[in-house]
Amino acid sequence: MFHFPVRVSLRESGKILPGDENAKREGPRRLSKPILVLTEHFTADVEGRIARDFTPRRVPSDAPLRREELLRAAEGADALFIGPADKLDAAFFGRLPASVKVIATFSVGYDHIDLRAAEARKIAIANTPGVLTDATADLAMLLLLGASRRAYEAQQWLRTGAWAKASSARLLGWQPTGKVLGIFGMGRIGQAVARRARAFGMKIHYSNRNPLSPELAGDAVFHPSPLDLLRAAEFLSLHAPHTPETHHFLNADTIALLPAGAIVINAARGGLVEDEALIAALKTGRLAAAGLDVFEGEPNIHPAYMGLPNAFLLPHIGSATLETNTAMGMLALDNIEAVLAGKPAPSLLKL
C-alpha cells in the first residue's frame, strides 16, 4: 500500500499571508483544495462532495483526443478519477505529471490500467470492489432470464406489430428451473448470482481458483477444472476477472464442451469471450442464446451481434443503479482523500 504526504499550504504550516486577518482569527487552514481530474459525471451526492472537497477539472467524455486532454488536465493535479474507457498503459504513465499521486477508477475491473507502470511511478491505484455486488448480480439474472425467455425477440414482435399478425405463434424459451448453472469465478458477485439462481430452482456448479468454505458453498458443486464445469453447465455465467490467463476463455474449443443448446451469460468483462466463436455458435444453434452486458472493445462491439435474434444485449449497465453509483463514487473519493492525506485507503490495488 502506498502512502504519500499531503501537500502543505502556507496556512497549514502556520504561516499567515500578509493582510489575511480571517486567517489570523481562524487559525491554520488549507489554502486550496486538491485538484481532481475527472472523465465521468456522477450522481448528485458524489458531485456535491467533489465540489465541496476538490477543485475539479473535467475532461469531456466525448473528447476526440481524450487521452491527450487527460494528460494536459493532469498538469499540476493531485489525483485522477477515471472510468473503464480510459486506457492507462505504460506510455501514459511515462508522460503523467509528477504531481499526480493517486488514480481511482470507477469500476471493480482494472485491466485498463498498467499496474506495474503505476507502481514504477509510485502512483496509487484504487478500484471500487464490494459496493456493486448486488446490482451486478441482479443484472446477471436479468441477462439469464432475458436470454432464456427470448426477451429481445418478444420485444421486437410487440413493437413491430408482428404479434398481431401471428397471434397464434409462440416464442418458446427455456426454463431455468432444475437446470445446472455453471459459474466461472465464484467471488462476491458469483456467490450473489448463485443465491439468486437457487431461488429459481437452479443447481449451482462452479469453478474457482480455490474451493469455497462449506459455509459459503452450501450445496454448490466445485469443479477444480473449468473444462469440467463447462461439460456440466446448461447455463454458463462468467464472473472471473479478465487476465492473460482468462483472455478468450470462451472460444470455439471451450464452447464445444458445453451441452448442446446451452445459454451463456457475461456480466464480467468482454475479453473473456472470443466474439467470432460465440457469434458462430449462436448462428448455428450450437448455443441456444446469450445474454451479454460487456463486450471486447466496447462501446465498439462486433457488428454481427446486432443481427442475432438470440442475443440479449445490454450496454454495460451492471452497476447502473442510483444507489450503487453513489456508493462507488464515494468509495473512490475515500481512496483519493486517504492517499493524499497519507492515511490507509480502503481499496488500493496491489500487484
C-alpha positions as CSV (number, residue, x, y, z in Angstrom):
1,M,0.0,0.0,0.0
2,F,1.3,3.4,-0.9
3,H,1.3,6.3,1.4
4,F,2.0,9.9,0.4
5,P,2.5,13.1,2.4
6,V,-0.2,15.7,1.9
7,R,1.0,19.0,0.3
8,V,1.2,21.7,2.9
9,S,0.0,25.2,2.2
10,L,1.2,28.4,3.8
11,R,-1.8,28.4,6.1
12,E,-1.4,24.8,7.0
13,S,2.2,25.4,8.0
14,G,1.1,28.1,10.4
15,K,2.3,31.0,8.2
16,I,-0.3,33.7,7.5
17,L,-0.3,35.6,4.2
18,P,0.1,39.3,4.7
19,G,-3.2,41.1,5.3
20,D,-5.1,37.9,5.8
21,E,-7.0,38.8,9.0
22,N,-9.5,36.0,8.6
23,A,-6.7,33.5,8.7
24,K,-5.4,35.1,11.9
25,R,-8.7,34.6,13.6
26,E,-9.5,31.1,12.2
27,G,-6.0,29.7,12.6
28,P,-4.2,27.4,10.2
29,R,-6.3,26.1,7.3
30,R,-5.8,24.9,3.7
31,L,-5.1,27.5,1.1
32,S,-6.6,25.5,-1.8
33,K,-8.4,22.2,-2.4
34,P,-6.7,19.3,-4.1
35,I,-7.1,19.3,-7.9
36,L,-9.1,16.3,-9.2
37,V,-9.3,15.5,-12.9
38,L,-12.5,13.7,-13.9
39,T,-13.5,11.9,-17.0
40,E,-17.0,10.9,-15.9
41,H,-20.1,12.6,-14.3
42,F,-21.6,11.1,-11.2
43,T,-24.7,11.1,-9.0
44,A,-25.8,14.3,-7.3
45,D,-24.4,13.2,-3.9
46,V,-21.0,12.4,-5.4
47,E,-20.8,15.6,-7.4
48,G,-21.7,17.6,-4.3
49,R,-18.8,16.0,-2.4
50,I,-16.4,16.7,-5.3
51,A,-17.5,20.4,-5.4
52,R,-17.0,20.7,-1.7
53,D,-13.7,18.9,-1.2
54,F,-11.8,19.3,-4.5
55,T,-11.1,21.7,-7.4
56,P,-12.5,19.7,-10.3
57,R,-11.1,19.6,-13.8
58,R,-13.4,17.9,-16.4
59,V,-12.3,16.1,-19.5
60,P,-15.2,15.7,-21.9
61,S,-16.3,12.1,-22.2
62,D,-16.7,12.5,-26.0
63,A,-13.4,14.3,-26.5
64,P,-11.8,13.0,-29.7
65,L,-8.3,13.1,-28.2
66,R,-9.5,12.2,-24.6
67,R,-6.1,10.7,-23.7
68,E,-4.2,13.8,-24.7
69,E,-6.7,16.0,-22.9
70,L,-6.5,13.9,-19.8
71,L,-2.7,14.3,-19.8
72,R,-3.0,18.1,-20.2
73,A,-5.6,18.3,-17.5
74,A,-3.3,16.3,-15.2
75,E,-0.6,19.1,-15.1
76,G,-0.4,20.2,-11.5
77,A,-3.3,17.9,-10.5
78,D,-3.2,15.8,-7.3
79,A,-5.5,12.9,-8.5
80,L,-7.4,11.4,-11.4
81,F,-10.8,9.9,-11.2
82,I,-11.3,7.8,-14.4
83,G,-13.7,5.2,-15.9
84,P,-13.1,1.8,-17.6
85,A,-13.0,3.5,-21.0
86,D,-9.7,5.3,-20.1
87,K,-6.8,3.0,-21.1
88,L,-3.8,3.9,-18.9
89,D,-0.8,2.0,-20.4
90,A,3.0,2.3,-19.7
91,A,3.3,5.1,-22.3
92,F,0.6,7.1,-20.4
93,F,2.3,6.7,-17.1
94,G,5.6,7.7,-18.7
95,R,4.0,11.1,-19.6
96,L,1.9,11.6,-16.5
97,P,2.9,14.7,-14.5
98,A,4.7,14.0,-11.2
99,S,2.1,16.0,-9.2
100,V,-0.4,13.1,-9.6
101,K,-0.3,10.8,-6.5
102,V,-3.4,8.6,-6.9
103,I,-5.8,7.4,-9.6
104,A,-9.2,6.0,-8.8
105,T,-11.2,4.0,-11.4
106,F,-15.0,3.9,-11.3
107,S,-15.0,0.1,-11.6
108,V,-14.0,-3.1,-10.0
109,G,-12.1,-4.2,-13.0
110,Y,-8.7,-2.7,-13.6
111,D,-7.5,-4.4,-16.8
112,H,-7.5,-1.0,-18.4
113,I,-4.6,0.2,-16.1
114,D,-1.0,-0.9,-16.2
115,L,-0.4,-1.6,-12.5
116,R,3.3,-2.2,-13.0
117,A,3.8,1.1,-14.7
118,A,1.8,2.8,-11.9
119,E,3.9,1.1,-9.3
120,A,7.2,2.2,-11.0
121,R,5.9,5.8,-10.8
122,K,4.7,5.3,-7.2
123,I,1.2,6.2,-8.1
124,A,-1.5,4.5,-6.0
125,I,-4.4,2.9,-7.9
126,A,-7.8,2.3,-6.4
127,N,-10.9,0.5,-7.6
128,T,-14.4,0.1,-6.2
129,P,-14.9,-3.6,-5.0
130,G,-17.8,-4.8,-2.8
131,V,-20.3,-2.0,-3.4
132,L,-21.6,-3.2,-6.7
133,T,-22.1,-6.9,-5.9
134,D,-25.9,-6.8,-5.7
135,A,-26.5,-4.6,-8.7
136,T,-24.3,-6.7,-10.9
137,A,-25.8,-10.0,-9.7
138,D,-29.3,-8.6,-10.4
139,L,-28.2,-7.7,-13.9
140,A,-26.7,-11.2,-14.4
141,M,-30.1,-12.7,-13.6
142,L,-31.8,-10.2,-16.0
143,L,-29.4,-11.4,-18.7
144,L,-30.2,-15.0,-17.9
145,L,-33.9,-14.6,-18.0
146,G,-33.8,-12.2,-21.0
147,A,-31.8,-14.7,-23.0
148,S,-33.6,-17.8,-21.9
149,R,-37.1,-16.3,-22.4
150,R,-36.2,-14.7,-25.8
151,A,-37.0,-11.3,-24.5
152,Y,-35.4,-9.4,-27.4
153,E,-37.4,-11.3,-29.9
154,A,-40.6,-10.8,-27.9
155,Q,-40.0,-7.0,-27.7
156,Q,-39.5,-6.9,-31.5
157,W,-42.7,-8.8,-32.1
158,L,-44.6,-6.4,-29.9
159,R,-43.1,-3.2,-31.2
160,T,-43.2,-4.0,-34.9
161,G,-46.8,-5.3,-34.9
162,A,-45.7,-8.9,-35.7
163,W,-47.6,-10.2,-32.7
164,A,-50.9,-9.0,-34.1
165,K,-50.2,-10.6,-37.4
166,A,-49.2,-14.0,-36.0
167,S,-51.1,-14.1,-32.7
168,S,-51.2,-17.9,-32.6
169,A,-47.4,-18.3,-32.8
170,R,-45.4,-18.8,-29.6
171,L,-41.9,-17.8,-28.7
172,L,-40.9,-20.8,-26.7
173,G,-37.9,-20.2,-24.4
174,W,-36.0,-22.4,-22.0
175,Q,-36.9,-22.6,-18.3
176,P,-34.1,-22.3,-15.7
177,T,-35.9,-24.5,-13.1
178,G,-33.9,-27.7,-12.4
179,K,-31.0,-26.7,-14.8
180,V,-27.3,-26.5,-13.9
181,L,-25.9,-23.0,-13.7
182,G,-22.2,-23.1,-14.1
183,I,-20.5,-20.1,-12.6
184,F,-16.9,-19.4,-13.7
185,G,-15.4,-17.2,-11.0
186,M,-17.0,-17.6,-7.6
187,G,-16.1,-14.3,-5.9
188,R,-18.6,-11.9,-4.3
189,I,-20.6,-11.4,-7.5
190,G,-20.6,-15.1,-8.4
191,Q,-21.8,-16.0,-5.0
192,A,-24.6,-13.4,-5.1
193,V,-25.7,-14.8,-8.5
194,A,-25.7,-18.3,-7.0
195,R,-28.0,-17.2,-4.2
196,R,-30.5,-15.6,-6.7
197,A,-30.3,-18.6,-9.1
198,R,-31.2,-21.0,-6.3
199,A,-34.5,-19.1,-5.8
200,F,-35.3,-20.1,-9.4
201,G,-34.6,-23.7,-8.7
202,M,-31.3,-23.9,-10.4
203,K,-28.5,-26.3,-9.4
204,I,-25.2,-24.5,-8.8
205,H,-21.8,-25.7,-10.1
206,Y,-18.7,-23.5,-10.1
207,S,-15.1,-23.3,-10.8
208,N,-12.7,-21.0,-9.0
209,R,-9.0,-20.8,-8.1
210,N,-9.8,-22.3,-4.8
211,P,-13.0,-24.0,-3.4
212,L,-15.2,-22.0,-1.1
213,S,-15.6,-22.9,2.5
214,P,-18.6,-25.3,3.2
215,E,-20.4,-22.3,4.8
216,L,-20.2,-20.2,1.6
217,A,-20.5,-23.1,-0.9
218,G,-23.6,-24.7,0.5
219,D,-24.9,-27.2,-2.0
220,A,-22.8,-25.8,-4.9
221,V,-20.6,-28.4,-6.7
222,F,-16.9,-27.4,-7.1
223,H,-15.0,-28.2,-10.3
224,P,-11.3,-27.9,-10.0
225,S,-11.0,-27.8,-13.8
226,P,-13.0,-25.1,-15.6
227,L,-13.3,-27.5,-18.5
228,D,-15.2,-30.0,-16.4
229,L,-17.5,-27.1,-15.3
230,L,-18.3,-26.4,-19.0
231,R,-19.3,-30.0,-19.6
232,A,-22.0,-29.7,-16.9
233,A,-23.2,-26.2,-17.5
234,E,-26.6,-25.9,-19.2
235,F,-26.4,-22.2,-18.3
236,L,-22.9,-20.6,-18.0
237,S,-22.4,-17.3,-16.2
238,L,-19.0,-15.6,-16.4
239,H,-17.7,-13.8,-13.3
240,A,-13.9,-14.1,-13.5
241,P,-11.6,-11.1,-13.9
242,H,-10.0,-10.5,-17.3
243,T,-6.4,-11.5,-17.1
244,P,-3.9,-13.0,-19.6
245,E,-4.9,-16.4,-18.2
246,T,-8.7,-15.9,-18.7
247,H,-8.5,-13.9,-22.0
248,H,-10.9,-15.5,-24.5
249,F,-11.7,-18.3,-22.0
250,L,-14.9,-18.9,-24.0
251,N,-13.7,-19.8,-27.5
252,A,-14.5,-22.4,-30.2
253,D,-12.8,-25.2,-28.3
254,T,-14.5,-24.4,-24.9
255,I,-17.9,-23.7,-26.4
256,A,-17.7,-27.2,-27.9
257,L,-17.6,-28.6,-24.3
258,L,-20.9,-27.1,-23.3
259,P,-24.1,-29.1,-23.6
260,A,-25.9,-28.5,-26.9
261,G,-28.3,-25.7,-26.6
262,A,-26.6,-24.1,-23.6
263,I,-27.1,-20.4,-22.7
264,V,-24.2,-18.1,-22.0
265,I,-24.2,-15.0,-19.7
266,N,-21.4,-12.5,-19.4
267,A,-21.7,-9.6,-16.9
268,A,-17.9,-9.6,-16.1
269,R,-15.5,-8.5,-18.9
270,G,-15.8,-8.7,-22.6
271,G,-12.3,-10.0,-23.0
272,L,-13.4,-13.4,-21.5
273,V,-15.2,-14.1,-24.8
274,E,-13.9,-14.6,-28.3
275,D,-16.6,-12.9,-30.3
276,E,-16.3,-14.8,-33.6
277,A,-16.7,-18.1,-31.8
278,L,-19.7,-17.1,-29.8
279,I,-21.4,-15.5,-32.8
280,A,-20.8,-18.6,-34.9
281,A,-22.3,-20.8,-32.1
282,L,-25.4,-18.6,-31.8
283,K,-25.9,-18.6,-35.6
284,T,-25.8,-22.4,-35.9
285,G,-27.8,-23.0,-32.8
286,R,-25.0,-24.8,-31.0
287,L,-25.8,-22.3,-28.3
288,A,-29.5,-21.5,-27.8
289,A,-28.9,-17.9,-26.6
290,A,-26.6,-15.5,-24.9
291,G,-27.1,-12.6,-22.6
292,L,-24.3,-10.0,-22.7
293,D,-23.7,-6.8,-20.8
294,V,-20.0,-6.5,-21.6
295,F,-18.0,-6.7,-24.9
296,E,-14.5,-6.7,-26.1
297,G,-13.6,-3.3,-27.4
298,E,-16.8,-1.7,-26.1
299,P,-18.5,0.5,-26.9
300,N,-17.5,-0.5,-30.4
301,I,-18.9,-4.0,-30.4
302,H,-18.7,-6.7,-33.1
303,P,-21.4,-5.7,-35.6
304,A,-22.6,-9.3,-36.1
305,Y,-24.2,-9.3,-32.7
306,M,-26.8,-6.8,-33.9
307,G,-28.3,-9.3,-36.3
308,L,-28.7,-12.1,-33.8
309,P,-32.2,-12.5,-32.5
310,N,-31.0,-14.9,-29.8
311,A,-28.5,-12.4,-28.4
312,F,-30.0,-10.3,-25.5
313,L,-27.7,-7.3,-25.4
314,L,-27.2,-4.5,-22.8
315,P,-24.8,-1.6,-22.8
316,H,-22.6,-2.4,-19.8
317,I,-25.2,-1.3,-17.1
318,G,-24.3,-3.9,-14.5
319,S,-23.6,-1.3,-11.8
320,A,-26.0,1.3,-13.1
321,T,-28.3,2.0,-10.2
322,L,-28.5,5.2,-8.3
323,E,-27.5,3.6,-5.0
324,T,-24.6,1.6,-6.5
325,N,-23.2,4.5,-8.5
326,T,-23.3,6.7,-5.4
327,A,-21.5,4.1,-3.3
328,M,-18.9,3.6,-6.0
329,G,-18.2,7.3,-6.3
330,M,-18.0,7.7,-2.5
331,L,-15.6,4.8,-2.2
332,A,-13.4,6.2,-5.0
333,L,-13.2,9.6,-3.2
334,D,-12.5,7.9,0.1
335,N,-9.5,6.3,-1.5
336,I,-8.3,9.5,-3.1
337,E,-8.6,11.5,0.1
338,A,-6.9,8.9,2.2
339,V,-3.8,8.7,-0.1
340,L,-3.5,12.4,-0.3
341,A,-3.6,12.6,3.5
342,G,-1.1,9.8,3.9
343,K,-3.6,7.5,5.6
344,P,-4.6,3.9,4.9
345,A,-7.0,3.7,2.0
346,P,-9.9,1.3,1.8
347,S,-9.3,-0.4,-1.6
348,L,-5.9,0.2,-3.2
349,L,-4.7,-2.3,-5.8
350,K,-1.5,-4.3,-5.4
351,L,0.4,-6.4,-7.9
